[in-house]
Amino acid sequence: MADEPSWDDIFRPAGEPVRPTTTQADWRPEPQQAERVSGLVDPAERPAEPRATEPAAYPSRRAMREAEQGRGGGRDGGGRDGGARGRGDRERGGRDPLAPKRRRRWPWVVGILVLVLGLGAGAAAYVWLNYEDQVRQVLGWELPNDYTGSGNGQEIVVVVQSGDIGEDVARALADAGVTMTFDAVYDILLEHPEYTFEPGNYRLQGEMSAQAAIDALLDPANKIVDQVTIPEGTALPDALALVASATGLSVEELSDAAADPSVYGVPATAPDLEGWLFPATYTFDPGVTAQDAIQQMVDRMVQELDDLGVSQDPTERENTLILASIVQRESGGTEDMPKIARVFLNRIDQGMRLQSDATVAYGTGNTHTVWTTDAERADASNPYNTYANDGLPVGPIGLPGSAAIQSVISPADGPWLYFVPINLKTGETVFSETAEEHEAAAQQLRDWCNASAENDAYCQ
């Protein structure tokens, strides 16, 4: 597009750098942990400002989508503007002009079919295995996208978090193996905007039809009580909402109980309890109090830190959780976490800002997304803004799991300074040493987002 911003514009740090007033900006690990958790370099060791052409470690996905659309600033609020976004817009307004043009496959597919008829069963089997989608298209045979019936008897627990919209629910069901596809559920939800889902853990089954799965989520009888699973990366408010759904306690009771972190023995420097509740499955006794429920989860995190050998120094523990929470939110899979940790540690060691969109989004209150706007990335008053401020943010941005903590303690060896996922469904990620390599990988993500309505839902 003629008005598409350049990559320099997309990646540029906005505004003059402002040092945060938090202790994390000057954090340096204890000598024996220097190889495990690296803090900010000494100011004298940093390269001179400005850093106008320094690309982000993790580019803004929203910025890339907006660049593709030639929209510049785009939607505020992290792109979570309703369950009818994406596929629904295309259905109402015709084919998405951003979607890749479909190649004309008819001539060569028909040729293959003619050849198959002449070659026999062996060739037919080969073509079917390798070109099933194209053959179905030519013959008008639709691929199935939904199961039939109410399940196969295999219990699967599905977590619905506070703030989840239709896209989130459809994705969670498909990823868990409850439904066959994202589209099967999402199409129904587009037709029924009145469907709303309460936060909580639900017992469903594998291989359910989309409608059966939706009905099961709407049935309170399927909600699990006295037991709750807190997924890794969940933000504190969402974790408290899940606990409320399983205990009968109100969110207000839990929020009030969590207001004073010092009650639970966390470091005095911690701004709140974010990051200090361990994500796991908990069983609560009937009548459990809000403070007891929270203490149980904090104690579990303290035990995990002890087991992993994290220093008991309060500042070390807090900063380890901060970086682990960023790795958790930015990662697409546990196998990439040590490499992602290394990227951030390399950037810190070289005096580069972390430039994590996940931290910026968290500071704006958008705990369910990593999409950010130019204005959000330029706001140095956001203490979680690692584009405008040096060092670690003021606190964790979610609840890191054991693998994320371990990745910070023992990061991978490598020279990478950039990373970007090129498939948000599988989490496939490309790590790069140079800005040029990084830009090429970022284009793969843009292409993936535009490839289908399901992909687009991941990119909002």
Secondary structure, DSSP 8 states (H G I E B T S, - for coil): -TT---HHHHH---SS----SSGGGG----GGGTTTS-----GGGS--S--TT---SS--HHHHHHHHHT-TT--SSTT---TTTTHHHHHHHSS-TTS------HHHHHHHHHHHHHH-HHHHHHHHHHHHHHHHHHHT--------SB--S-EEEEEE-TT--HHHHHHHHHHHTSSS-HHHHHHHHHH-TT----SEEEEEESSB-HHHHHHHHH-GGGB--SEEE--TT--HHHHHHHHHHHHS--HHHHHHHHS-GGGGT--TT-SSSTT-S--SEEE--TT--HHHHHHHHHHHHHHHHHHTT----HHHHHHHHHHHHHHHHH-SSGGGHHHHHHHHHHHHHTT-----HHHHHHHTT-TT-----HHHHH-TTSTT-TTTS-SS-SS-SS---HHHHHHHHS-------EEEEEETTTTEEEEESSHHHHHHHHHHHHHHHTS-HHHHHHT-
